[in-house]
Amino acid sequence: MERRYWVIVFVLGLLVIGTEALLWLVRDRTNAQTFAGPPRSDYTLSDFTLDALDSAGKRTFQVSGPRLARRGDDGSIFVDAPDYTLVDGAGHPWTGTSESAWVNKDGTIMKLLGHVEMHRAGDDKSEPVDVVTSDLTTWPKDKKMETAAAATITQPGSILRGTGLRGDLNDKTLELLSDVSSTLQSRHARDGAQ
């Protein structure tokens, strides 16, 4: 009986070892060095100013802020609390701020994230314009912008509010897409308030 007992123990031991070897051979071979978490920065800058130029060497936008981080895997950049300047088709600057920004590697897309404010100063041919919205996607080289969020456009004598905004800075058009309301003030009332 003792010999039979040891043979059974030996055979069971071989089965356990064979099962472990089989499981080891058919295991999922995922890379143990897979990084799960936020992407690592290629480099960071503090208190910086970045000028983006088009193929002709003209500035398409400028962004400055307290911190910039560049992702090494796709070349995009993230900016904390940016101050930015976009240039319209006539060369007029639109300045503004947002909570953060993301710019793709080519500088063709800039997403202004969180609360966004933009301002274009007036001149002899046009009045000043203020835009307040959130999560605004811009295409600086094409001079276009868009958001699905609520937006307010303010000019002397008028305040327009709506949901969704499209803008083309080449032809100086801003379009509210839905739920549009307006407050208008006559020129006489504006002149009397001054």
Secondary structure, DSSP 8 states (H G I E B T S, - for coil): -HHHHHHHHHHHHHHHHHHHHHHHHTS----TT---SS--EEEEEEEEEEEEE-TTS-EEEEEEEEEEEEETTT--EEEES-EEEEE-TTS-EEEEEEEEEEE-TTSS-EEEEEEEEEEE---SS---EEEEEEEEEEETTTTEEEEEEEEEEEETTEEEEEEEEEEETTTTEEEEEEEEEEEE--HHHHHHH-
